[in-house]
């Protein structure tokens, strides 16, 4: 279900159920969380096998949840926890989206630090068409990423958008033929700086605390690169 391979300076995590459009089971979610949180590399590249990025939750799992009211909250909390683990990882997580991303697949992508699409990528939150919505943190992250108006349009309509529209509204930051090359290029940057920049940009604490943490992080990097900085200043 989840395939992990370490490349030159980054980890490749593949959602590997191509016959099911990489739909996620509870076991797959657990494996995905482990692959990201246990990563020693500065960058994680998340992709789907075959012709889809991820169709979201396996519909057979959703059906089982519908038959057991007590299973609804654990189902939602598990997905939220995995999305939070991606967001909170010390590694920079890059989603490479080729083909369809639907429902929970969009939510996983939203938790990533960068979303890079191919021209063939498409996105949709179809839950509303059968009376549901994305509850793995999607209603929290989507307006943060694309703004309130586009978030409501996207989630209330259930419509599918292509890569160009996703780029226009900010759901993805680039449309390229080879998203993995973007992940690979990040490893050329200072690894500790990548970690600290992610932590600072994602910090939602009080402004004064954020600024104190920003000072501390900058001081750490200056101390670590003092010699190089002196050379640059000559």
Secondary structure, DSSP 4 states (H G I P E B T S, - for coil): -EEEEE-SSEEEEEE--GGGTTPBPHHHHHHHHHHHHT--SSEEEEEESTTEEE--B-HHHHHHHHT-TTHHHHHHHHHHHHHHHHHH-SSEEEEEE-SEEETHHHHHHHHSSEEEE-TT-EEE-GGGGGT---TTTHHHHHHHHH-HHHHHHHHHH--EEEHHHHHHHTS-SEE-S-HHHHHHHHTTS-HHHHHHHHHHHH--S-HHHHHHHHHHHHHHHHHHTHHHHHHHT-
